[in-house]
């Protein structure tokens, strides 16, 4: 059973529209345009970096609400106006979506939601759209709640994605996972040492003796211990793969696709000698900055894992493979807008190649952890089945025990892998979705 069976405490302070002003809404509008153009949310959120903390938190909440609830928001808007803005005023749709998000999903009063939407239209250069914005928002201030009742959270998920979850995990679990994806995530922290002490100091709750969970909607870097390198941010489920190697003191581990470095830090803290490999220079820079803050060192290598080869055989390899990231929707609602079913074949091909390549680096008996933060069967179970079959018994699943899985034991599959669905762990407030397999080189 989880060590903290009760759900996380509710947020003590949620950012509201009061006092945040037009500046935070302009930032949110700019962020939504960047995401619509293909930028990742984390990158786009830098647009809010110049705001004071309260305004920054409000902009983030507004953006993530628009991204999470886009299907329902558009369904409501489709009743209130005959067609969406097009041509030179097409970006005005983001402002209307922001207005609906504030009106129906946030703590913004009707008057403020209407006035701020009209003002933002004017500020953004859409003067001729202000009349429509006023009419739409006033109508929705009267009828929006009733219109919202005719929608459902499934409308926010791409059809191919939701159907895949239903097919592989069942209708109830798929629906519950989507419901959970509509809520902001808690803040999970991995301390270097003294986990119990940091649980107390950060007013958190302990999961599996390694993760401190707390509610927090501000900037984690402002919390006690961050600047001192006492901990790093890492979802509770994301902290599990590196913990499944067993004793690592003095062992050489290759961390493949290592940035931003949470798992790298775990391996170092466990006493491993780590070679951290990533093919992105900017992401490797982020990893280095994170390790510098933590006072940790690793051998950092910029390389594509499909062509990299260590100088000699290694004891262990951790692959946090590039994937669709559909298990991270609470933190990354932009995934709902950036992924298509056509992406899966290409991603699975990369994953199979990385897994096959990494297996060739292992010493006899060496262990390999393969993990993806994806809810798609094609990127988890299917990849491991394909590679182990192709290697004809040389690489085999090393089953994870219930004791090793800890709070995540309910996610164990019949063959000893882990299929972590967010909705299966509501007793601890939900987690990121993951597939994790531990494999062992049986014969070189």
N, C-alpha and C positions, 0 to 999 in steps of 0.2 A: 504494500500500500504506500502511496506517497507520504512523505514526511509532513506535508502541509496540505491536508485534504481540503481545507477551506479555501474558497476562491480568494483572489487578491483583494485587498481593501479598495473601496471606491476612491476615485480621484478626489482629493481634497479641494483642489482649485482647478476648474476647467476654464480655459480661455473663452471669453464671450465677446460679443460685438462691442459692448460698452467700453468706451475709452480706447478702442483699437484704431478707429478712424479710417479714412480713405486710403492712407498709405499702405496699410497691410492688405487691403483689398486689391490695390494696384499690383502689389507683389504677387498675390495669389493668381491674379489674371495672367501676369507674365509667366508664372510657373506652369499654369495649365496650357498656355500656348506652346511652351517648350516641350512639355510631355506629349502634346498632340503632334509635334513635329518629329518625335522619335527619341527625345532625350530621356534618360533614366531619371526617376523622381529624385533620388539623392543628389544628383548633379544639378537638376533644375531648382531644388530647394535653396541653393546658394543665393538665389535671387532675394531671399528673405533675410540674408545674413546681416544686412544693414539696419534691420528693425530692432527696436528695443524688445526685451524678452517677451512681454505680453503680446505685442503685435506679431512677433515671429511665431509664437505658439498659435495665435488665432489664424494666421495665414496658413500654417501647416494643417491645422484642423479643417479649414475651409477647403483646401486643395484635396486632402485625402478623402473628405466626405464626398466631394464632387466625383472623384475617381471611383470610389467604392460604390456609390449609389447611382452611377451614370444611367443605367438602364431604367430605373424607376423615375429618375429626374426627367429623362427624355420622354418617358411615357406620359407623365403629367403635363409637360410642356406641349406635347403633341395635341392635347385637348384644348389648351389655352391659346394656341396660334395655329394657323393653317399650314405653314411650312417654316422650316428653320431659315435663319439668315443665310444668304449666299453671296457669292462674288466678293466685292470689296468689303462687305460688312460681315463676312462669314464668321470672323472671330468674335462677333458680338454674342454668339451662342454660349461662349464660356461665361460671359457676364450674366446671362439669363440663368444658366445652370447654377452659378454661385448664388444668385438670388433665391432660387428654389431650395438649394441646400440649406441656406440660412433659415428660410421660412419653415421648412418641413422637418429638418433633421438636426438643427442646432438651436441654441437658446436665444436666437435673435427675434425680437418683437416684430410684428407685421409692419409697423410704421418705419422702423429702422431698415428692415429688409427691402421695402419698396424704395425708400429715399436713397439708400446707398446704391441700389442697382441703377436707378436713373442717373445719379451723380457719376457713377463709374462709366456709364455709357457716354456721357458728355466728356469726361476726362480722357477717355480712350479715343475720342475723335468720331464717335458714332452719334452725332447730334440728331440726325434724322431718325434714329432708332429710339430716342427717348420717349416718344409718345407710345410706341408699341410696348416698350419695357414697362412703362407706367400702367398701361392697360392690363398687360399680362400679369404683373405682380399684384395689382389690386384684385383681379379676378381670383388669383390663386390664394390670396389672403383670406378670401371668403370660401372658396371651394376646394382648395388644395388638399386639406386633410381628408375629405371624402374621396377625392380622386386617388390619393395615395393608397386608400384601402383596397382599391381595385388592382393594385400592383403586387408583386412579390419579389423577394430577394433574388430568386433565380433569374430574373430579368437582367441582373447586373453581371451575370457570368456568360462568357461566350458559349454558345450552344454545344460546340464540339467538346469543350472542357467539361461542362457539367454532365453531358451524356457519358463521357469516359468515366467519370467518378461513379455515376449510377451503375454503369456496366460492371465495373471492377469492385466497388465497395458497397453497393446497395443504395437504394433510394433514400433511406432514412439517414445514413451517414453522409451522403452527398449533400442533402438538404441542411443537415446540422453543420457541416463544414462551411457551407456558404453563409449560413446565419452568423457563425463565429467570425468569418472574414469581414463582416460589416462593422466589427467593433475594433477600437484602437487596442493595440497590444500593450501588455505590461512591459516594464523595463526589467530585463534579466542581466545579471552581473556575475562574472566569474572572478572571485578574488584569487590573488596569487597564493596567499597563505591566510590562516586565521579566519576561515570561512564563517564560523559561528560568531566571532567578534564583529565581522563586517555585517552580518545579518542584523545584529543589534544596532550597530552604529548607523546603518542606512535604513533602519526601521523596515526591514524586509521580512520575507519568509523563505525558509530554506527548502530546496528541492534536491534530493539525493546527495546531500552533503557537499555539493559543489556549486550550486546556483543560488544566488540571492535574488529573489523576485520582489518587486515593489511597483506600485502605481506611480507614474511620473509623466508629466506632459511637457516638461521644460527641456533644458539643455543638460544632458548627463555630465558634460565636462565641468559643470558648476558644482557637482556633488563632491562631498568630502572624499578624499582619497584618489580622485582621478589624476590630478596634476602630480601626485606623488608616485604614480604608477602602481597603486595597490590593487587595481582591478581593471577589467575591460568588459565592454558590453558584448553579450553573447546569449542568444536564445537557449533555453534549457535543453531543447532537443538537439540543437547544434553542438552542445557541449558533450553529447554522448559518444560520438564516433571515436574521438581521441582517447576516451576513457576505456575503450574496449581492447586495447593492446595488451593490458596487463603490465608487468614490470618493464620499465623503459630505461632505468638508470644505466647510463653508459652505452646505450644502444644507438646505432645510427638509423635515423628515420628520414625518409624523403617525404616532404609535405608538398604534394602536387596541386597546382591551382591554389596556391597558398593564401593570396591576398583576400581580405584585408589583414588576416593574421591571428584571429582568435584561436584557431586550432593549433597554429604554430606556437603561440604562447603557452597553450596547454601542454604541448609536447615538451617544450623547454622546461616548464615548471615541474614536469615529471622526471626530469633528469636526462632527457634524450639529447643526443647531438643531432641537430636538425639541419638539413638542406632544404630550404624553402624555394620552390620553383614556381614562377608565374610568367606568362608570356606578355604581360602588359607592363611597360615601363612605369606609367603613372600609378598603377595599382601596386607595383613593387615599391614605389616611393612611399605610398601610404603604409604599407606593411613595415617598412624600415622606420618610419616615424612612430608607428605604434610600438614597435619593439624598443626603440630608443626611450620612449616615455616609460616603458615598463622596466628599463634597465636590463633587457635581454639581448642575446646575440644569437644569430643563426647565419649559416652560409647562404646568402641570397643569390639566386641565379635567375637571370631573365632568359627564358627558353620556352619553346613549345614542348609540352610533355610528350608529344608524339615523336619528337626527334632527340630529346634529351637522353643522356645516359650517364649514370654516376660512374665515378672512377673505378669502383669495385662493388661487389655485391653488398646489399644492405640488409639490415635485420627486419625492417618494416617500411611500408609505404602507406600513406594516407592520401586518398583521392577524394577531394570534395569537388566532384566533376561539374563542369559547366552544364547547365540544364535550363529547363523552362521556368524554374523557380515558382511553380504554382503552389508550393507549400508555404510561401511567404506572403500571401495576399494581404494579411493584416498590416504588415510593415511596408509592403510594396504593392499597393493597389494599382500601380501603373502596369503591372504584369497583365491585368485584365484587358489592357488596351494594346499591349505590345506583342503578344504571342498569338500565333495561329497554328492550326493543326499541322500545316505544312512544315513547321519548324521541327517537329518531333523526329522525323527520319534523319535529318542532318545532325541533330544533337545526339541521337542514339548512336550514330556511326562514329562520332567523335568519342563518345563514352566507351564504346567497345574497343576502339583503338587505344585509348589511354589505359584501359584496364589490361589489355593484352600486353602492351608495352611495359607497364609497371611490373607485371608478374615476372618478366624476364630479368628484373633487377634483384630479385630476392635471393638470399641465401637459402639453402635447403631448410625447410621448416619455418621459413620466414612468413610473417603475417602481413596481410594487406587489408585495409579497410576501404571499402567503396561506399560512398555516400552521395546522395543527391537530395536537394531540398525541393523535390518535385512530388506531386501526387499522381503522376502519370505512370502507369504500369510499364509503358514502353521504355522509360528511362531508369527503371529499377530492376524488377524481377526479370524482365525480358533480357536486359543487357547481361546480367550475371548468368542466366541460363545459356545464352548464346556463347559467351566466352568460355565458361567451364566445359561446355560440350565440345567446342572447337579445340580445346587444349587436351582433350581425351584423358581426363583423370589426373593430369599434372597439377592442376589448380582445383582445389575443392573448397566448398563452404565449410568453415569452422564454426559450428553452431554456437550462438551466444546463449548463455544460461539465464534463467530467470533472475538469479542472484546478481549477475553482471548487469542485466538490464534495469534492475531496480524499479523505480516508478514506471518505467516504460515496458515492464514485462508483459502487460496486456497487448502490446504491439508485436510480440514475437510470432513469427509464422511457423508453419509446420517444419520447415527446414532450418530453423534457427536464425533467420534474418529478422529484421525489424521493419515493419510497415507502419510508420507513425502517422496517424490521421489526427489533425487538430481537434476534431470534435470528440475523439475518444478520451480526451484529457481535460474536460471542462471542470473536473474536480480541483484542478490546480490552475484554472483560468485559461486553459488552452495552450498550445505550443505551435511552433512551425511544423509543417508536414515534412517528413523525411522517409527515405528508404536507406537502410544501412545493411551492408553485408560484410561479414568478416571472412576472409578467405586465407588459405594456407597453401604454400608451395609444397606439394607432396613429393614430387620428383623433378629435378631440373631438366 
